[in-house]
Amino acid sequence: MPLDQPINARVDALNTALKHHAAADVLRRAFQAAPNLALVSSFGAESVALLHMAATVKPDVQVLFIDTMLLFPETLTYQREVAKKLGLHRVQVLRADTLDEDPDNTLHQRDTDACCDLRKTRVLDQALKGFDGWITGRKRYQSGTRAELPAFEVEAGTGRLKVNPLAHWTSADVQEYMAENALPRHPLVARGYPSIGCTPCTSPVTEGEDPRAGRWRGQEKDECGIHFVDDKMVRTGATQ
């Protein structure tokens, strides 16, 4: 695919060509289309599936992990264990340069969007400036804002390539892949956390609840802000 072709045309062509292809094929073509890609991972409940697949396709894949400094200790331990097991030698741990806007760690109580922006969005935006694009683990089933998620998209505001290899996967697909490859599970999953974020804004989910119900419980919010629609943080009800 000509690299001098406009990115929107390239993305449309990739989505058409790989519409019915496997996730690993999407990853291979993504690295061909834009070799300088980073995989952004939360090392959460389902992250290990994509991490494993990426390590298989490109063993030296660059991984970006945002440590908000409010994560569960189990997530930090899991991150180190998974990186070692999968041979991920290029994991960059990202942290905010300063938390002057939240000196007492209570910003999440007053404004969760501002807290996510401070600890995640700005941090990732700065880190991604050196890359042509990034790979995410988002899937259509996870929320209404992701219902039409394509495998390839152009990031609003930056023009970077954004790749979602698992867009069409279901939760059962992820679990099957993890079982087939004997991948380690995040320890909090067994304790009722099917979706894991920061400690203050993540709660256990009861049987029958949506898997993401424990994220920002009771608020009209279902995204942390690192994913955008029309240059704005995605909120409940937004369209993709």
Rosetta blueprint (number, residue, H / E / L):
1 M L
2 P L
3 L L
4 D L
5 Q L
6 P L
7 I H
8 N H
9 A H
10 R H
11 V H
12 D H
13 A H
14 L H
15 N H
16 T H
17 A H
18 L L
19 K L
20 H L
21 H L
22 A L
23 A H
24 A H
25 D H
26 V H
27 L H
28 R H
29 R H
30 A H
31 F H
32 Q H
33 A H
34 A L
35 P L
36 N L
37 L E
38 A E
39 L E
40 V E
41 S L
42 S L
43 F L
44 G L
45 A L
46 E L
47 S H
48 V H
49 A H
50 L H
51 L H
52 H H
53 M H
54 A H
55 A H
56 T H
57 V H
58 K L
59 P L
60 D L
61 V L
62 Q E
63 V E
64 L E
65 F E
66 I E
67 D L
68 T L
69 M L
70 L L
71 L E
72 F L
73 P H
74 E H
75 T H
76 L H
77 T H
78 Y H
79 Q H
80 R H
81 E H
82 V H
83 A H
84 K H
85 K H
86 L H
87 G L
88 L L
89 H L
90 R L
91 V E
92 Q E
93 V E
94 L E
95 R L
96 A L
97 D L
98 T L
99 L L
100 D L
101 E L
102 D L
103 P L
104 D L
105 N L
106 T L
107 L H
108 H H
109 Q H
110 R H
111 D L
112 T H
113 D H
114 A H
115 C H
116 C H
117 D H
118 L H
119 R H
120 K H
121 T H
122 R H
123 V H
124 L H
125 D H
126 Q H
127 A H
128 L H
129 K H
130 G H
131 F L
132 D L
133 G E
134 W E
135 I E
136 T L
137 G L
138 R L
139 K L
140 R H
141 Y H
142 Q H
143 S L
144 G H
145 T H
146 R H
147 A L
148 E L
149 L L
150 P L
151 A L
152 F E
153 E E
154 V E
155 E L
156 A L
157 G L
158 T L
159 G L
160 R L
161 L E
162 K E
163 V E
164 N L
165 P L
166 L L
167 A L
168 H L
169 W L
170 T L
171 S H
172 A H
173 D H
174 V H
175 Q H
176 E H
177 Y H
178 M H
179 A H
180 E H
181 N L
182 A L
183 L L
184 P L
185 R L
186 H L
187 P L
188 L L
189 V H
190 A H
191 R H
192 G L
193 Y L
194 P L
195 S L
196 I L
197 G L
198 C E
199 T H
200 P H
201 C H
202 T E
203 S L
204 P L
205 V L
206 T L
207 E L
208 G L
209 E L
210 D L
211 P L
212 R L
213 A L
214 G L
215 R E
216 W L
217 R L
218 G L
219 Q L
220 E L
221 K L
222 D L
223 E L
224 C L
225 G L
226 I L
227 H L
228 F E
229 V E
230 D L
231 D L
232 K E
233 M E
234 V L
235 R L
236 T L
237 G L
238 A L
239 T L
240 Q L
